[in-house]
Amino acid sequence: MLFAIAGCGNSSIIGKWRMAGSNATVFSNGVVLVGDVRGRYKFGDQDRIKIETPFATTVYQMKLSGDRMTLEERGGPKLEFSKISETQR
């Protein structure tokens, strides 16, 4: 869960996301915040994203469709997010 924020190289991932009752925020300056844990993200090729936190560095395959984002670590589970709209805040 901690490493679970990402995107496909555009501004559509910027904002607040929810996964299993937990909130995360993705900023345009490459920063991601999950709870009180701060990390950095970088886009790679072929819809990949690298998330670096004080605890680990992980590369995910990302799929973005509307207000849904799915991150999948190679051989690992899928992490599914829903974007929190302005009216839900």
N, C-alpha and C positions, 0 to 999 in steps of 0.2 A: 504494500500500500504506500509506503513512504516514497518509493521511487516512481510513483505512478502518475506522471504528468508529461505531456509531450505534444508533438505536432508535426505537420507536414510542410514546414518552411514558410508559413504565411501567418497573417495576423488573426486568422480564425480560431487559433488556440488560446489567444489572449483572453483572460477573464477568469471567472470562478467556475469550478467543476466539483461535482459530487460523485463519490464512489462509496457504496455501502455505508451511507450515513456520515462519511468523513468528507470534509471540504478541503480543497486545494486551490491555490491561485497561481496563475501563470502570468508573468509580466513581460512586456515587450523588450526589456533589457537583458533577457536571458536568465532571469531569476525565477525560481519556482519556490513556493512556500506551501508546505503541507503541515498543518498544525503550527507548531513553533520551529519546525526544522526547515532550514533554508538550503537550497541547492541551486545548481546551474544546469541549463540545458543547451545543447547544440544540435542543429539539424545535420544529418548526413545525407548520403544519396539513397535512392530507392526507398523513400518514405521511412527512413530510420532516424531515430533520435537518441542521443546519449544524455543520460541524467547523472550528474555527479552530486553526491551529498557527502557530508563528513563520514558517513558509514560505508558507502560503496559507490561504484561506478557501474552503470548498467546500460546496455544498448537494447532498444526496443524497436520492433516493427510496428508502425502506427497506421491505423485506418481512421479516417475522419469522415463522418457522414452527418451533415446537418448539426444537430446539437448532441451527437453521440461521438465518443472517441474511444477506440480500443487500442491498448498497448499489449504487445506480446513479446516476451523474452524468448529467444530461440530455445525450443524444447521446454518452455515453462508455461505457466497458466496465463490466461487472458485477463487483463485488468480493464474493466468497462466503466466509463465515465459518462455522466450527463451534464451538460452545461447548465448552469444556474442563470436564468434570465434576470434582467433588471427588476422585473415585477416580483420575483421570488425572494429578493434580498430584503 
